[in-house]
Amino acid sequence: MGMEIQNGAIAAGIKGRVSIVLMVLGLMSCGATDAPTPSVTASQTPAIAADSWSTGEIDSLRQWVRCAPRDALPSPDAGALEAAVASGDQAAIDEAATALALKLARLHLFGTADTAQRAGWRIKDTDTSIDLPSRLRAAISKDDVDGFFNGMRPSHPDYAALRSAYAEETDPERRKTIARNMERWRWMPHSLGSSYVLVNTASFEASLWRNGARQKTWPVIVGKRSTPSPVFSATITGVVLNPWWHIPASIIREKRGNFPARLGYVKTANGYSQKPGPNNALGEMKLVMPNPFSVYMHDTPSKSLFSRDVRAFSHGCIRVGDALNFATTLLDGAKSREEVDQIVETRRTTTVDLPTPLPVYITYFTATRLGDGSFVIEPDIYNRDKRVPATASATDTECSA
């Protein structure tokens, strides 16, 4: 009996130490930061204890490694795994397979770009909070390696469209452009929310998504090449009808203080503002979406510019076509279109809160699927593509992953 108790204590102690090791390693893979680059990169893959890998699971892992180029990713080196398999040492096999699987998972989840290559992309990737080691252990215990890796790919339908286009494209330069935009999707949060607004400044389009599907699309005008619209995310909390325009200092300097009263401009203690009305630069509405760039989505009196194919005319803000329809759609029953029109007619500044705040993502995808379902490669108006890494290698025709 004493020996059984002693053996049980030793086993419990070993199990406790393993649990502590796994907990520490799990923490290493978590811990979201403000930086866009994940806290544990693909090249810093820790070895962790895990359930034993079966022969079938090893074969699945090999398949996913071989098929990484289908997602415009490099295939990680599987030499250590093959050496361990040749040795027949199960512990070595488990360690090598786990390390390789985590490395490949991080490539799918976070991409290959370093901090410099992500420069200017200010949408926080919340995927750094995912506990990859725990997910992998759970997958191995259920013999579901395929499900584990499928869950690492970007889940958005637009990524699936890019992946399909990449597989079919034969032109090397177009393949590189598609690959770069697949990489950008890996910088996005895995889940954007049940409902959100997605603006693609490269395609001059804003879309409202609800329950995983694109509900409606509007044309937009974006920043000029000299004043490009930034990439960032914010939260829309309301709509301002008949807004005042408080003119940024940069525009005051550009106009050299030339703001005539006949157009509704008034001098204020902090510079100049423009009254609500038909000449107001913000048009008849703007969204409440606080952000550090002072970039907003709003209406415009210059409606004719929406007929242009390339619509880069603003100082960085996003001007929306059919803006009152856009606002009413976002209000989702809080105000009808008739009620919105009645408020606009009063010329009084009125803020209407959204029933539920909506995330908004201001993005830049030069290869994308448009609202009509067509796939396009757009001009790189801001010259941002060249700094994004592109793996455009041949793909194994027998890949099924």
Protein Blocks (a to p, Z undefined) as FASTA:
>chain_A
ZZmmmmmmmmmmmmmmmmmmmmmmmmmmgopafbfbdfbdfklcccdddddddfklmmmm
mmmmmmmmmnopacddfklmmmmmmnopaklmmmmmmmmmmmmmmmmmnojadfklmgoi
acdcfklmpcfklmmmmmmmnopmklmmmmmpcfbfklmmmmmmmmmpmbfklmmmmmmm
mmmmmmpcfbgbjbdcdddfklopacddeehiafbdcddddddfklccdddddddfbdce
hiacdddfklmmmnnopacfklopacdfklpaddedjklmnljbdcddddfklpacdddf
klmlmmpmblcfbgoiacdehkllmmmmmnnomacfklmmmmmmnopacddddfbacddd
ddddfbdcdfkopacddddfkopmmmpccddbdddfkbcZZ
